[in-house]
Structure formats: C-alpha cells, structure tokens
C-alpha cells in the first residue's frame, strides 16, 4: 500500500566538505547521549531485577522477573528492520526524534509503575523506542558526516555500547542499593527516571542543531514483511533465552519456538522477493561487501556474546570481587576499544578511506584475546584476564563499526537506513544465538566435569554455579576450579568462531570510502538500475518512468 508523498533526507551537500562543523559535532553528541541510554537500559536492569521484583510484588515478582529483560530485548531487536525502512521513508532525524520520545515516555512510565505487570508492559514499549536509538543513530552519522570522518564518530558509537555493557550492572547496583545521590536516597525507580534529564538534553541538541536536507519521494512500507520479521525474531529470541534455562532444549516449547521461527523467517525472505519496497532487499546481498560484512557481523556477535558476562562472572563468583571492583577490572577492554576505534578512524581518514585491513586485524586480535582468556584458572593472576580483555578490546574497536560503515559505503542513499539496520540486526541475532550455544556448551561441560568429580551434588543433580560458593572446603575450591575449566572451553570455542570471521574478511572488497549519494556507481555495481528511479523519486516498480522529486527542504 502506497503512503502519501513524504520527506526523506536527501544526500547532504555538507557531506562533501572536508570537516564536520562544530554544530554537527554537538548535534551528534546529543545523538550519542540518547543512544547510550538505549544500550544502558538493556544491562542496567539485569542486576536490579531482583530488588525491583521484591519491591513491587514480594509474592509473585520473582516469577515475572525474567520478563523485565526479555520484553525489552524483544522490542528493541524485532523492530530494527522496520526502523531502517521508515528512516529511509520519513527521514532519519524524524524517526530518531520519535523513537527517543517514545523511549523517554516509557521510561517515565516504568519509573511510576505500580505493579510488575505494568512495569513489564512499559518495558516492552521502552524496548520498541530503544530499537531505533542505536541503529538510527548510525544512519544519522552517515547522513551528517563526511565519509572520511565517519569512522571516527561511529567508533565512538561502538565505544558507548561497550561502556553501557560494562558499567550498566554497576550503575544498576548503585541505584538500587542503599545509597544517596545529590543528597537524595536512591531506589530502583531511579533506573528509569535518570533517563529523563539526559535524554531530554540529547533530544534538544538533536532537534535544534541537526539539520539535514530532505526531498519528497513516494514510498510504500512492507507491513506484512514487518509482521513476519518481528514475529520470527521474537520466536527466535524466546527460544535462545528460555532454552537450557527455563526449559530443556528438547522441551516441546523450545522445539515449537524454533520451528515457528524458522517458518516465519523463511516466509519473510520469500516476502522480500515479492514486496515492491522490501524491508531487507535481497538485491543488496548481490553487493559483495554486504554479502560478506553481514555474516561477519553475525559471526562476530556470535563469538563475543557472553564473553563479557562470563569474565564478569569469573571475577565475582570465583574471585569474590564486588560489582564495582569487577567493573574496574574490565577497564582494559574499554581501553583497547578506545585506542583502536578512534585510531582506526584517524588512519582511515588519512589513507584515502581504505578500510579492509582493519576487520582483518580486528578478528585476529579478538581471537587472540579470547584464546588468552581460555587460559584462565581459578588462581590466575590479574595480568592474564587483563591481557585477554585488552586484546579483545583492540579487536572490537577495529571490527564492529568499521564493518557497519563498509555496508553503508556500498549501498546507495535510498537504501542507507535499510542497509544499516540490516547490519546491526545480523549482529544482534548473532549475539542471541551465541549466548544460547555457548551457554549450552558451558552447562554441558560443567555437568560432565561435576559427574566425574567428588563435589557433592543435590539429590536431583544440577548444581548451579552460584551454589558452589556455599559448599564447604575443599569441595568449594574444586567446584569453582571445574567451573573455570568449563568456562575456558567457551572462550576457546569463541576464538575458533572468530577465526571464521577472519577467513570471511579476505572476501571483503577493498574500497575507498565515498559519499553515500554516489548512486550511479553503486547501482551499476548492484546491477539494479531501478535504484536510479528510486533516487529520482519513484518506488522501484517495473515499467515505471522516473518521476521528478519535489523541492528539497531542511528538517
């Protein structure tokens, strides 16, 4: 169904300049502030879920507690492909402002929730808003920043995700603890209220400082495809979240979710071959950079997901450190990301925009870091995990955003939003799949080692890692040692998977970063002249003549 003629960002003439103006820089600071909040709210609630559940519903809150995280994850992941398309249709700035407003309104409602059911519902809405914060922020950077400088800004975007991952649990623990901030006692409601002043400040900066030229085009949105991808993704995420935890992997519930996910995602792929303007155009995958970078992002997400969680668990469970001390001991990874994410952006700008070497080096460094972490023992000196985390951070800084930028660089302006969210979607799905696979590997290895040990087990079996600390010596030390040995298997498997990404990196095509409105060259590479019609203002329909676009405006 065709939508009315709408305004979408046109190629930015300011992107041809060599430098980014201070006005745009400050606008992007606002973009990153709000994107940081979206990433933070996925991790900040993890450590606070128990006190939240106890505070709202002491009797039934524990039963509903996992949904505080699951609903947010479902909302933010399942909506990513749709956000990419509507950003191409309505304009990335308008979509980002709308998503931020939705996220902040839901944050206020979460803070005021009077029951667990209300909080879970508001968290779902908050997740839907968050789905557009990070992915659309990358689109805004691509629209507003010259190609040669884009790597610097997107490197910072990757850094804030790492910061949110590491410091989210620390912030959550502080705000839900018996603490005071600015002379006021904190509570779990601060987890959500703190978003409001920061988010409103970032939103004001985006609205007042970021100006992107727009032009009028006619578009259609594939709503059936959106429904299929949202349902298929939700089924997949529920399967990977519940499998091996709430249900056994052989349980009919998990099998049904897996089957439903497969059917729905296959139907979605079929729908993309029929829709006039698909959410995830399969023709994009005819471009070699897209065809290689997206599975690389999936593999990288697969390998890295859970690594930070397992390292943090090692520090807290095995070494007995507090949440704050654990966060400080994770800082070598942040330092590595800072060095390479910013450094690679500077180098890319200085060497004619060529970038292929960075994903190749990044996968090797990340694999080396994971291999070092695979040497961990219960009594390892801190230098060992610090080295592994630093190498992992160096690799991350060279990988995530450079691959996204490579995808953006290889598609025409009308497909920029779609391509960006396709890249982030593949990475997110890889993370979810990796969490499930490595969680199963860890549980299987640990169970096998316990069965061959003298560590006492409950009559029903299934000793949980958290219960090991309550065992008397020497069973406690033996059990923790076995758990760390099982954890090492996960790190080594992740290193092997990362080497798959290294092998894929050889197939990346070396290209110079170019402006996103180089439509003719890209359309020729994709072998799809319909893109020229799209740029001229019409939906890509067979036999249609190019239509003139309306006058460009600023918004």
Number of C-alpha atoms within 10 A of each C-alpha: 9 12 11 11 18 15 23 28 28 22 24 19 14 16 20 15 11 12 12 16 13 10 14 18 17 16 23 24 18 25 32 27 21 30 28 25 27 27 22 25 26 21 20 25 23 17 18 23 23 16 20 22 23 15 15 16 18 12 9 12 20 16 10 14 20 18 19 24 20 20 21 24 25 23 22 24 22 27 24 29 27 26 28 27 30 20 26 23 25 19 26 29 24 17 21 30 22 16 22 27 18 18 29 28 17 23 28 19 20 25 18 15 17 13 14 23 16 13 23 22 19 25 27 22 23 30 31 26 28 33 31 32 30 26 24 29 24 29 25 23 24 28 28 24 26 24 25 25 22 25 32 21 22 24 27 20 25 24 25 22 19 23 18 22 20 24 22 23 24 22 21 24 23 21 22 22 15 10 13 12 9 6 7 8 13 17 20 21 17 18 23 21 17 16 23 19 11 16 24 17 15 23 23 15 20 23 17 11 17 21 18 21 19 21 20 23 25 18 25 19 19 21 14 15 25 23 16 21 26 24 19 24 24 23 24 24 24 20 25 22 20 18 23 19 13 11 14 13 17 10 12 11 16 23 15 13 21 20 15 19 24 16 13 22 20 15 15 23 18 13 20 20 14 11 17 19 18 24 30 26 19 14 14 21 16 14 19 16 23 26 16 20 28 22 17 29 26 23 27 29 24 27 32 24 22 21 22 16 13 19 20 20 20 22 21 16 18 23 15 13 16 13 21 15 13 22 19 13 18 20 18 20 27 21 17 22 30 22 16 22 30 19 17 21 25 17 18 23 20 12 11 13 21 18 26 20 13 22 27 21 17 27 29 22 25 31 30 23 27 29 23 22 27 24 18 22 20 17 10 11 10 11 9 16 26 19 19 25 30 23 27 30 29 28 28 30 32 31 28 26 27 28 27 24 23 25 24 29 26 30 27 26 26 24 24 27 31 29 31 28 30 25 27 25 22 20 24 23 21 23 22 22 23 24 22 23 18 22 20 17 17 21 19 14 17 23 19 13 16 20 13 8 13 12 19 16 14 7 7 6 11 13 17 13 16 11 12 21 17 10 15 11 10 10 17 18 17 17 26 22 17 22 25 23 20 21 28 22 20 27 28 21 18 27 25 17 18 27 21 17 25 23 14 18 23 14 14 22 17 14 15 18 23 17 23 23 21 15 21 13 13 21 18 12 15 18 14 15 15 19 23 19 18 23 24 17 22 22 22 21 14 8 7 11 14 17 15 13 16 15 9 14 15 13 18
